[in-house]
């Protein structure tokens, strides 16, 4: 785990909000036509709508979170669905607690 990449991903309130929402996707997002909210993740378009930002803006946030390995993306048809990578989130927490 690269702590600098992880901390950069967490340094934005919108990205923190996305991670918070994805902790309980059924509580924060409506049912989807394709993909299960928990098993497959949440469609990037639903995340953009809830965050009230454009698709390119949310794509950049999701790219940064994915680069830090805090999110996993899954393609279904022409959409990408995102869910938290709990193992990597735990690892980042562990690294932060031991380094600081």
C-alpha atoms as a printed R data frame, in Angstrom:
    type eleno elety resid chain resno       x      y       z
1   ATOM     1    CA   UNK     A     1   0.000  0.000   0.000
2   ATOM     2    CA   UNK     A     2   1.404  3.357  -1.062
3   ATOM     3    CA   UNK     A     3   0.437  5.654   1.800
4   ATOM     4    CA   UNK     A     4   0.911  8.846  -0.270
5   ATOM     5    CA   UNK     A     5  -1.470  7.603  -2.987
6   ATOM     6    CA   UNK     A     6  -3.989  6.519  -0.362
7   ATOM     7    CA   UNK     A     7  -3.836  9.806   1.519
8   ATOM     8    CA   UNK     A     8  -4.192 11.761  -1.730
9   ATOM     9    CA   UNK     A     9  -7.340  9.754  -2.533
10  ATOM    10    CA   UNK     A    10  -8.754 10.579   0.905
11  ATOM    11    CA   UNK     A    11  -7.807 14.269   0.757
12  ATOM    12    CA   UNK     A    12 -10.998 15.323  -1.028
13  ATOM    13    CA   UNK     A    13 -14.387 15.590   0.684
14  ATOM    14    CA   UNK     A    14 -16.243 14.296  -2.388
15  ATOM    15    CA   UNK     A    15 -14.113 11.150  -2.476
16  ATOM    16    CA   UNK     A    16 -14.636 10.643   1.251
17  ATOM    17    CA   UNK     A    17 -18.374 11.033   0.681
18  ATOM    18    CA   UNK     A    18 -18.314  8.414  -2.093
19  ATOM    19    CA   UNK     A    19 -16.531  5.942   0.201
20  ATOM    20    CA   UNK     A    20 -19.055  6.645   2.961
21  ATOM    21    CA   UNK     A    21 -22.036  6.076   0.661
22  ATOM    22    CA   UNK     A    22 -20.542  2.878  -0.731
23  ATOM    23    CA   UNK     A    23 -20.210  1.497   2.785
24  ATOM    24    CA   UNK     A    24 -24.021  1.098   2.721
25  ATOM    25    CA   UNK     A    25 -25.033  1.177  -0.959
26  ATOM    26    CA   UNK     A    26 -28.628  0.019  -0.389
27  ATOM    27    CA   UNK     A    27 -29.107  2.794   2.156
28  ATOM    28    CA   UNK     A    28 -27.834  5.508  -0.174
29  ATOM    29    CA   UNK     A    29 -28.743  4.484  -3.744
30  ATOM    30    CA   UNK     A    30 -31.923  3.340  -5.508
31  ATOM    31    CA   UNK     A    31 -32.116 -0.148  -7.045
32  ATOM    32    CA   UNK     A    32 -30.371 -0.481 -10.417
33  ATOM    33    CA   UNK     A    33 -31.624 -2.118 -13.610
34  ATOM    34    CA   UNK     A    34 -28.298 -3.906 -14.089
35  ATOM    35    CA   UNK     A    35 -26.076 -5.107 -11.286
36  ATOM    36    CA   UNK     A    36 -26.688 -5.697  -7.603
37  ATOM    37    CA   UNK     A    37 -25.773 -2.679  -5.444
38  ATOM    38    CA   UNK     A    38 -23.821 -4.812  -2.967
39  ATOM    39    CA   UNK     A    39 -22.458 -7.655  -5.084
40  ATOM    40    CA   UNK     A    40 -21.603 -5.695  -8.246
41  ATOM    41    CA   UNK     A    41 -21.320 -2.144  -6.921
42  ATOM    42    CA   UNK     A    42 -23.002  1.144  -7.744
43  ATOM    43    CA   UNK     A    43 -23.135  2.582 -11.265
44  ATOM    44    CA   UNK     A    44 -20.888  5.614 -11.690
45  ATOM    45    CA   UNK     A    45 -23.833  7.585 -13.088
46  ATOM    46    CA   UNK     A    46 -25.796  7.109  -9.843
47  ATOM    47    CA   UNK     A    47 -22.777  8.291  -7.877
48  ATOM    48    CA   UNK     A    48 -22.485 11.396 -10.111
49  ATOM    49    CA   UNK     A    49 -26.185 12.162  -9.673
50  ATOM    50    CA   UNK     A    50 -26.055 11.827  -5.881
51  ATOM    51    CA   UNK     A    51 -22.854 13.886  -5.685
52  ATOM    52    CA   UNK     A    52 -24.480 16.485  -8.003
53  ATOM    53    CA   UNK     A    53 -21.498 16.613 -10.339
54  ATOM    54    CA   UNK     A    54 -20.929 15.898 -14.019
55  ATOM    55    CA   UNK     A    55 -19.951 12.471 -15.289
56  ATOM    56    CA   UNK     A    56 -16.368 13.608 -16.116
57  ATOM    57    CA   UNK     A    57 -15.954 15.006 -12.580
58  ATOM    58    CA   UNK     A    58 -17.138 11.817 -10.884
59  ATOM    59    CA   UNK     A    59 -15.022  9.764 -13.279
60  ATOM    60    CA   UNK     A    60 -11.923 11.585 -12.057
61  ATOM    61    CA   UNK     A    61 -12.848 10.987  -8.406
62  ATOM    62    CA   UNK     A    62 -13.513  7.304  -9.130
63  ATOM    63    CA   UNK     A    63 -10.245  7.011 -11.073
64  ATOM    64    CA   UNK     A    64  -8.259  8.398  -8.127
65  ATOM    65    CA   UNK     A    65 -10.003  6.084  -5.652
66  ATOM    66    CA   UNK     A    66  -9.476  3.124  -7.979
67  ATOM    67    CA   UNK     A    67  -5.802  4.022  -8.518
68  ATOM    68    CA   UNK     A    68  -5.376  3.950  -4.725
69  ATOM    69    CA   UNK     A    69  -7.098  0.525  -4.834
70  ATOM    70    CA   UNK     A    70  -9.794  1.766  -2.433
71  ATOM    71    CA   UNK     A    71 -12.487  0.986  -5.036
72  ATOM    72    CA   UNK     A    72 -12.948 -1.891  -7.443
73  ATOM    73    CA   UNK     A    73 -14.649 -1.269 -10.780
74  ATOM    74    CA   UNK     A    74 -16.672 -3.856 -12.686
75  ATOM    75    CA   UNK     A    75 -17.971 -3.469 -16.227
76  ATOM    76    CA   UNK     A    76 -21.535 -4.607 -16.899
77  ATOM    77    CA   UNK     A    77 -22.729 -3.872 -20.422
78  ATOM    78    CA   UNK     A    78 -21.558 -0.316 -21.123
79  ATOM    79    CA   UNK     A    79 -21.504  0.830 -17.481
80  ATOM    80    CA   UNK     A    80 -18.906  0.627 -14.723
81  ATOM    81    CA   UNK     A    81 -20.032 -0.281 -11.218
82  ATOM    82    CA   UNK     A    82 -17.948  0.560  -8.162
83  ATOM    83    CA   UNK     A    83 -17.658 -0.962  -4.721
84  ATOM    84    CA   UNK     A    84 -15.278 -0.529  -1.822
85  ATOM    85    CA   UNK     A    85 -12.165 -2.682  -1.591
86  ATOM    86    CA   UNK     A    86 -12.456 -3.416   2.108
87  ATOM    87    CA   UNK     A    87  -9.136 -5.281   2.259
88  ATOM    88    CA   UNK     A    88  -7.229 -2.286   0.884
89  ATOM    89    CA   UNK     A    89  -9.133  0.152   3.117
90  ATOM    90    CA   UNK     A    90  -8.155 -1.923   6.163
91  ATOM    91    CA   UNK     A    91  -4.551 -2.024   4.948
92  ATOM    92    CA   UNK     A    92  -4.443  1.773   4.501
93  ATOM    93    CA   UNK     A    93  -5.880  2.254   8.004
94  ATOM    94    CA   UNK     A    94  -3.206 -0.070   9.366
95  ATOM    95    CA   UNK     A    95  -0.382  1.721   7.522
96  ATOM    96    CA   UNK     A    96  -1.631  5.132   8.657
97  ATOM    97    CA   UNK     A    97  -1.905  4.025  12.292
98  ATOM    98    CA   UNK     A    98   1.622  2.580  12.325
99  ATOM    99    CA   UNK     A    99   3.269  5.506  10.472
100 ATOM   100    CA   UNK     A   100   1.646  8.390  12.356
